[in-house]
């Protein structure tokens, strides 16, 4: 069965860096787009970035100003989120999700349980 | 970038029907997907495409669209439907995704 499990969250100081991992099982990672989504405490969902299957083209939210980068390791069947120049407002639960994208519609059919990132001095 | 607007909260009596709306210009071109999120849990997909339910989602959940508005309808709401609901679609640059602001559904 499909399973996604995030790891790598924790407490980090403002200006610091962190790498989140998302281990996938039950499917071949490279056959799907994969995405990261976050949710600040008490707030709504915010899309961060996705990486396409095949050519690994990446798209990311403009609001992140290039501080976050998604990547993929097909051997480890894992997706990563590299986060730099972290700010207090980046404090959130970070989810990875599998994407099914048919252009005029898409959906996130499987989600991990999330990993909490806390940015604080 | 595009925005998707949802009402912050709605309430529904047990067994009655509730409609949750999501508005945005990109919805004239793209369908939305809908996610249910209960406290402390990851979101769960409930509707995608024109009106498709993943396996395991009850048929009381349905979707419709008109112009720049998409709607999620729960017909015969149950206590377990109390949750936050989010729509999601592309934004106006076509390659980015965007979530609605979320609607808290209370079942009375």
Interface residues (C-beta under 8 A of the other chain):
Chain A: X35 X37 X44 X45 X46 X47 X50 X59 X61 X62 X95 X100 X102 X104 X105 X106 X107 X108 X109 X111 X112 X113 X114
Chain B: X1 X29 X30 X31 X32 X33 X35 X37 X42 X43 X44 X45 X48 X49 X50 X54 X84 X86 X88 X90 X95 X96 X97 X98 X99 X100 X101 X102
